[in-house]
Amino acid sequence: MKRILIVEDEEVAREVLVQALELLGYKTLAAENGRYAKQILKHKPVDLILTDIYMPEVDGLELLEYVRSNGYNLPVVLITGFDATEAHQALKKYDRTSLLLKPFRLTTLKSVIESALNEGESK
């Protein structure tokens, strides 16, 4: 069973993502920002990171940079409901990075995650 790290500063949104992904058959870990996500990554293996971009302390783009610069070769899905310009730049800069725009449907979330996970297995 694949394990997904959800990084979202809004508690309700984080809980909804946890419940949705567990319904889809994934194990989940959750963090309220990138600082906590880094701690989880140091101690628990994950197969994919699903992270909001705009968060306090350490945002999703900083987390993505940390993940890549520390040799974690796992897919990262960036989530935003705001201007996605920075996210599109990150997609060009880093491999195995996807973008999910808010609001989204459960079917879209499932499709983006499955695609990101499958991309890594085919390489």
N, C-alpha and C positions, 0 to 999 in steps of 0.2 A: 504494500500500500504506500503510495507516494505521500510525502510530507511537505506541506506548504506553510511557509512563514508569512503571516499576514501582518503588515505594518501599516497601521492606520491610527491617527490621533483622535478621531471622533469615536467615542466608545460605542455608540449605537451602531454606526457603520461597521466597526470592527466585529461586533457580535453578530451582525447580520451576515457578514462574510464568513465568519467561522461556521455558523449554522448552515449556510448554503453549501460551502465546500464539504462539510461533513456529510450532508445529504447526498452529495455527488460521489461520496466514497473516499474522500481524502482525509488523512490525518492533518491536524492543524496545530500550529503554534502561533501565538499572537503577541505583538509588541505595540506600544503606543507611539513609538517614534524610532528613528534610525539608531539612536544611542542604545536603546534596549535590544534592538534587533542585532546589533553587533555582538552583544553579550551572548545572545542565544546562539548565534552562528559559531561562536568559539566553543560551545559546549554540546551542541546537538546538530546532527547532520540534517539537512533539508534538501529537497529536490527542486524547489522553486520558491522564489520570493515574489509576493504580490504586495506592492507598496504604493501608498499614496505619495504624491510628489511634495505637496506643501504641508509640512509639519514643523512643529517647534523643535529646537535643539539641533537635531540632525535630520535633514529632509531626505526625500526619496532619491534625489539626484546625488546627494553626498553619499548616501548608502550605496547606490549603484557604483559610484567611483571607488568606494572602500572595497566592495565585493570584488570588482575586477582587479584592483591593484594588489589585493591579497590572494590572488590565485583561485578564487572560488569560480569554477567553471559551471555555473548553473544558470538556468533561465531566470530573468527578472522581468516582471510585468509591472510597468508604471501605470498608475491610475491618476487621472486628473479630470476635474470639471471646469478647469480654467484654461487660459491660453496655453496651448500645447507646443509652442515654439521651442522652448527649452527641451521638452521631451523628444521632439523630432530630431533635434541636434544630438541628443544622447543616443537615439536609435542608430544614427549614422556612425557615431563614434564607437559604440560598444556592440559586439556580437551578442547574440542570444538575449536580446532585449526587445520587448513588445510594449505596445501602448493600448490602454483601455480607457475610453472616454466615458465619463459620467454624464448622464445616468445611463446605465446599461441593464440589459435583461440577463437573467440567469443563464439562458441558452448562449448568449454572447460570452459571458464569463467562462462557461464550460468550454466553449470552442477555442477561446484564446489560450486558456491553460493547457488544454489537450494539444494544441498546435505547438506551443512552446516546449512542452515536455517531449513530444514526438520529434521535434527538430533536433534536440540534443541526443536522442537515442539513435538517430540516423547518421550522426557524424562519428 
